Amino acid sequence: MNNKTKSKKRILMVALDFPPCKSAGVQRTLKFAEYLKDFGWEPIILTVTNSAHETVDESQLVPEAIKYVYRSFSFNASRDFSIKGKYLSILKEPDRWWTWKFTAVPLGKKLIKEFSPDIIWSTYPVSTAHHIASKLAKWSNIPWIADYRDPVQSRYDGSAERLFNLAQKIEKKTLLNASKVVFTTKQASMLYQYLYPELKLTKFSVIENGYDEGNFISLNTDTDTDTDTEHNNSKFTLLHSGAVYENGRNPSLLFQALSSLKEQKKISSENFQLVFRGISKDAYIQQILALNINDLLVFLPSIDYMDSLKEMMEADGLLLIQGPLFNNQIPGKVFEYIRSGRPILAYTSQNGATGQLLQDVEESYCADSLDDLELSIIKIMKVAKVKRNNIERYSRYEKTKELVQLLDSMS
């Protein structure tokens, strides 16, 4: 197919996180692809077969408007190369889906021959996606945009000195060879400008994540569902949606704040509960019992994406935990929190990317000390549903407009 006969410009999007993958990262690629068509761009998706995913989310469907989705096989190294649940760490370098390159590169070449895309786009935190796009861009001489939803993991978690850090090698190759590099926060972009001072500043762009209005419109929040069967509407429900972990998202100080407020008789199991959705209490049970707050906490299993949005809308307040390790990042769910119209308690520094974003968001409270957490919890319990102004600037549709401006400037 020749470029001269095309009615639309085309973009080849290389992304592992795509429906039915159960990952928050799905939304960025999916919504870009869905809305690009409104601006004269036809997306061609190159992703993995469903078997590569650990879990799938049947609530996430590919819209009919996205006509071209192509899947190629990949092993999942941590699952498929393990013996009795154990495997060599080198077998998941640079990520668990490194075998995808062996099927995706040949398929990508066929798609380039068939569709003649104007741009190649790929997205991290799966380094293999950038590796595939690098091969395709070099082979075809098509401009390539490398999208970083997060900085490369070894840049913030202390793993930079690992013997087999292929992700950093791919990172360097990507930064040097991509036509443009896009980050989701200004802080992450500045980090990479510092790491690669030899690169022109014009190579770097920032396109934040966002919320999707269509997802929220499709919710029927007046109908009871299984997601809230363990919520008690007579008490204030503070919801944390998604993972927590010791390094970077540790709730320990928050637990201390709850214990203190309970001792002061400012909260009790009669008027307050903190719901953790998608995590187990096992790692924290000793601290929970020692602080005597077991009656204030509810731990519920993971649910599908659309159900998680509905649960946000039904909560009284929303909790975010973002430690100093992630000061250059903003979790995508923040924007869904903003759209929900619920007050937000952010256990994070005001100086980090998340804290700076929330400074402009009504009824959002940032706290990173014991005293501030206690004060913020009491404040948030007094807040009713919030009317936020000009939130459209955080929508996925508006973010797609920013991507289109970048695409148009390159084609």
C-alpha positions, 0 to 999 in steps of 0.5 A: 500500500503506497503512502500516496493512496492513503486517506489517513496518516498511520501510526504503528503502535508497539505495546504489550499492555493492551486489552485483555491485559489486566494492567493500568498501563492499558489505558494510555495506549488504548485511549490514544488509539481510540481517539487518534482517529478523530484527528486523521490518524489510523492506529495499527496495534502490534501487541502480544497474544493473550497467553502472554498475560498473567491475568486478563480483564474481560471488562476491557474491550477493544473499540470497533473503531480500532480496526487493526490489532495484530498479536504475536506470541511471547513467552512469559519468562517468570511463568513459562521458564520456571521450575517449581516456581523458581527461575534464574533472574537473567531469564527475565532480563530486560523483562519477562517478555523478551521472547516477544521480539522474535515474533514481533519484529517479523510481524512488524516488518510485514505490517510496515510493508502493508500499511506504510505507517508514517510513525512508529510508537512504542511504550515502556515499562516493557523494554522489549517494546522499545527494542522491537520498535528500534529494530523496525525503525532502523529497518524502515527508516520511519520516525520513532517515538519512544514513550516512557510511562515511567523512568526505567526501573533501575533509575529509581529502585537501586538496581542500576548495578545489577550484572545483567541490566539489559534494560539500561542498555536498551534505554541508552539505545532508545534515547539516542536513536528515537526521533522523539522521547515522551515522558508522563511528567516534567520531572521524569523528562528533566531526569533524562535530560540530566542523564543524557546532556548530549541530546537536544532538548527538542527531542524531549516531550511531556504528555501526561496520563489522564482519565477517560470520560467515556469510561465514567459515562458508561458507569451506572453508579446507582446500581448495587454491584458486588464491588461494594458488598463489604462497604458500610455506607454508615461510616466514612469509607476511604479507598485505596485502589491498587498495589502497595509495597514496602519500597515506595508505597509503604502504608506503615506511617498511615497505620500509625496515624490511624492508631493515634486517631483511634486512641484519641477517639476521633475515629472508630470502627463506627465512623471510619474504614480504610479499604485496600482494594487489590492487596493482602493484609499478610505483609502488614498483619503484625503491625496492624494487630500491634497498633490495634487498628484491625477493625478499621481496615478492610482488605479486598481482592482485585477486581476488573478495571471498570468495577474499580472505577465504579468503586472509586465513585462510591467511596467517600474519599480516595487514598494515594500512597506515593513515597519519595522513591517515586517523586518523578512519577504520577500514578495514572489513577490520580487522574481517575481520582480527580474525575471521581469527584471525591476528596483525595488524601495523598500520602506523598511529598508536596514537592514530588510530581504528584504533590505538585499536580494536586496543588491545583486540584480542589479538596486534595490533601498532601501529607508526609508526616504523622501529624499532617496525616492525622490532620488530613484524615480528619479534614477529609472526613468532613468533605462532601462530594467535590465539584472540580473545575476545568478537569477536562484538561486531564482527560485522555482526549485532551492528551491525545490532542497533544500527541497529535500535535507531536505526530503532525510535526514529525510527518 
